[in-house]
Amino acid sequence: MSARLRSLALLAVSAATTLTVGSASAHAATAASTSTATPQQQVVLKGTTLASYFWDDSSGRAGDTGLPAAGKPMQKGLVASPSWPLMTEGYVIYQGKKLPFFVGDRGPGTPSNRGVMLDLDAKTFAELTGGTFNSETLSVDGVGGNGHIKIEYVVTKWGDGTGAKGLPVAYSTGAWAQKDHTVEAQPVSVKRPAE
């Protein structure tokens, strides 16, 4: 092969490498700019669902039966999921308001068969909707009786408790009782070759 043909071949390989690496960088920048996660948070799942609310104070007033499933006391940010692993973390967004959550309980039960896949704590629900948490009734006042809202959810970290990683599924599937041993793939960084 002549020196000129070798030079053209090397130039073509170099251009192809630059285009491949350059397009990967552009795609990464686009993904990063559209993400609402902070730099230390990795988005592992994102979607929308209907959400209801609950407050379990262990008094039995709201039909509760004791501490939430994860053994943590009821608190703002504790949500119930019909399938995600306990102690999964993330945040919800409703009409531009963003609040953190962790999965500390199971539910909603039957409503999850109708697409209600997240049960927010009543204080978070109140803050998102502009309502007021009523500690006497354990409900949310000032939302016109609206007990369901369509939210966007972002999971930033899977919990190590029982449950299934991935899109939420109804409580009746029993996914909440399984231990998901799936190992999440770590992001790969592409470095530009030295010139």
PLY file of the C-alpha trace (Angstrom):
ply
format ascii 1.0
element vertex 195
property float x
property float y
property float z
element edge 194
property int vertex1
property int vertex2
end_header
0.00 0.00 0.00
1.39 3.36 -0.93
2.10 6.03 1.66
-0.68 8.17 0.22
-3.29 5.38 0.52
-2.13 4.64 4.11
-2.52 8.33 4.96
-6.04 8.41 3.50
-6.98 5.21 5.38
-5.66 6.62 8.68
-7.49 9.89 8.05
-10.76 8.00 7.37
-10.37 5.91 10.57
-9.57 9.04 12.57
-12.61 10.89 11.17
-14.90 7.91 11.90
-13.56 7.68 15.47
-14.05 11.41 15.99
-17.61 11.26 14.63
-18.47 8.25 16.82
-16.98 9.73 19.98
-18.35 13.18 19.15
-21.89 11.88 18.64
-21.68 9.91 21.91
-20.63 13.08 23.71
-23.44 15.07 22.11
-25.98 12.39 23.10
-24.67 12.34 26.67
-24.92 16.12 26.88
-28.50 16.00 25.59
-29.47 13.33 28.09
-27.84 15.27 30.92
-29.50 18.55 29.96
-32.99 17.01 29.89
-32.60 15.19 33.18
-33.97 16.76 36.36
-31.66 14.72 38.58
-28.88 16.42 40.45
-25.31 15.49 39.42
-24.98 12.90 42.20
-28.34 11.28 41.36
-28.54 8.73 38.59
-31.95 8.20 37.03
-32.67 4.46 36.97
-36.37 4.64 36.08
-38.71 7.41 35.03
-42.42 7.36 34.26
-45.90 8.61 35.11
-48.70 7.10 37.15
-51.72 7.94 39.21
-50.92 8.48 42.87
-53.17 8.34 45.91
-52.30 9.21 49.51
-52.30 7.67 52.98
-51.10 8.36 56.49
-50.39 5.41 58.80
-49.97 6.64 62.38
-50.44 3.15 63.92
-53.58 4.33 65.72
-55.92 2.19 63.68
-57.97 5.28 62.75
-57.24 4.94 59.06
-57.36 1.14 58.97
-53.62 0.83 59.49
-52.12 -2.15 61.26
-48.88 -0.88 62.77
-45.57 0.39 61.51
-45.08 0.62 57.73
-43.50 -2.46 56.09
-39.91 -1.13 56.17
-40.15 -0.66 59.96
-39.69 3.12 59.69
-42.21 5.40 61.40
-44.67 7.26 59.21
-43.09 10.47 57.95
-43.11 12.93 55.10
-41.51 11.35 52.05
-42.47 7.76 52.96
-44.50 6.25 50.13
-46.13 2.89 49.54
-45.43 0.97 46.36
-47.21 -2.20 45.25
-44.01 -3.68 43.79
-40.78 -1.66 44.10
-38.11 -2.83 46.58
-38.42 -1.37 50.06
-36.09 1.63 50.63
-36.08 2.56 46.92
-35.41 6.32 46.61
-36.40 9.00 44.15
-38.65 11.99 43.69
-42.09 12.85 42.34
-43.08 15.85 40.25
-46.56 17.37 40.09
-47.32 20.65 38.31
-43.66 21.71 38.55
-43.28 20.83 42.26
-40.62 18.20 43.03
-40.43 16.29 46.33
-38.27 13.33 47.43
-39.60 9.93 48.45
-38.49 6.55 49.73
-40.49 3.32 49.60
-41.33 2.43 53.17
-44.62 0.57 52.84
-46.78 -1.56 50.56
-49.82 -0.39 48.67
-52.06 0.70 47.25
-53.72 -2.72 47.13
-56.79 -2.98 44.92
-56.33 0.51 43.36
-53.05 -0.70 41.82
-55.14 -3.02 39.63
-56.65 0.18 38.20
-53.31 1.92 37.57
-52.76 3.72 40.89
-49.15 2.66 41.36
-47.93 4.96 44.14
-49.41 5.86 47.50
-47.84 9.15 48.64
-47.77 10.14 52.28
-50.55 12.65 52.99
-48.14 15.48 53.85
-46.34 15.17 50.50
-49.68 14.93 48.69
-50.85 18.09 50.48
-47.69 20.01 49.59
-47.85 18.95 45.94
-51.52 19.86 45.55
-51.68 22.98 47.72
-53.90 21.23 50.25
-53.55 20.94 54.02
-52.81 17.79 56.00
-55.55 17.24 58.60
-54.06 15.46 61.62
-57.55 14.74 63.04
-58.82 12.85 60.01
-55.41 11.86 58.54
-56.61 13.23 55.21
-55.86 16.19 52.94
-58.22 19.16 53.01
-58.57 21.85 50.38
-58.22 19.69 47.28
-61.92 19.39 46.49
-62.06 15.73 47.48
-59.42 14.85 44.89
-57.63 11.76 46.20
-55.71 10.93 43.01
-53.25 12.94 40.96
-51.17 12.11 37.90
-47.50 12.43 38.85
-44.15 11.89 37.22
-41.85 9.62 39.23
-38.08 9.35 39.02
-36.29 6.48 40.77
-32.69 7.38 41.59
-31.72 4.32 43.63
-33.21 0.87 44.02
-33.66 -0.28 47.59
-32.24 -3.52 48.92
-35.53 -4.72 50.43
-38.02 -7.12 48.90
-39.73 -6.07 45.71
-39.22 -5.95 41.97
-37.12 -3.38 40.13
-38.60 -1.91 36.98
-41.98 -0.55 36.00
-44.47 -0.77 38.87
-46.93 -3.67 38.79
-50.13 -4.32 40.73
-49.98 -5.55 44.31
-51.95 -8.67 43.28
-48.94 -9.91 41.24
-47.02 -10.63 44.46
-43.92 -8.84 43.12
-43.68 -7.01 46.48
-42.76 -10.28 48.22
-39.93 -11.27 45.87
-36.28 -10.39 46.29
-34.94 -8.89 43.04
-31.23 -9.70 42.67
-30.84 -7.87 39.36
-27.57 -5.94 39.27
-27.93 -2.55 37.63
-25.52 -1.77 34.81
-23.08 0.99 35.65
-22.82 3.90 33.20
-19.90 3.70 30.80
-17.81 6.76 30.02
-16.26 7.14 26.60
-12.88 8.81 26.42
-11.59 10.46 23.30
-8.41 8.78 21.99
-5.16 10.73 22.35
-4.22 12.48 19.14
0 1
1 2
2 3
3 4
4 5
5 6
6 7
7 8
8 9
9 10
10 11
11 12
12 13
13 14
14 15
15 16
16 17
17 18
18 19
19 20
20 21
21 22
22 23
23 24
24 25
25 26
26 27
27 28
28 29
29 30
30 31
31 32
32 33
33 34
34 35
35 36
36 37
37 38
38 39
39 40
40 41
41 42
42 43
43 44
44 45
45 46
46 47
47 48
48 49
49 50
50 51
51 52
52 53
53 54
54 55
55 56
56 57
57 58
58 59
59 60
60 61
61 62
62 63
63 64
64 65
65 66
66 67
67 68
68 69
69 70
70 71
71 72
72 73
73 74
74 75
75 76
76 77
77 78
78 79
79 80
80 81
81 82
82 83
83 84
84 85
85 86
86 87
87 88
88 89
89 90
90 91
91 92
92 93
93 94
94 95
95 96
96 97
97 98
98 99
99 100
100 101
101 102
102 103
103 104
104 105
105 106
106 107
107 108
108 109
109 110
110 111
111 112
112 113
113 114
114 115
115 116
116 117
117 118
118 119
119 120
120 121
121 122
122 123
123 124
124 125
125 126
126 127
127 128
128 129
129 130
130 131
131 132
132 133
133 134
134 135
135 136
136 137
137 138
138 139
139 140
140 141
141 142
142 143
143 144
144 145
145 146
146 147
147 148
148 149
149 150
150 151
151 152
152 153
153 154
154 155
155 156
156 157
157 158
158 159
159 160
160 161
161 162
162 163
163 164
164 165
165 166
166 167
167 168
168 169
169 170
170 171
171 172
172 173
173 174
174 175
175 176
176 177
177 178
178 179
179 180
180 181
181 182
182 183
183 184
184 185
185 186
186 187
187 188
188 189
189 190
190 191
191 192
192 193
193 194
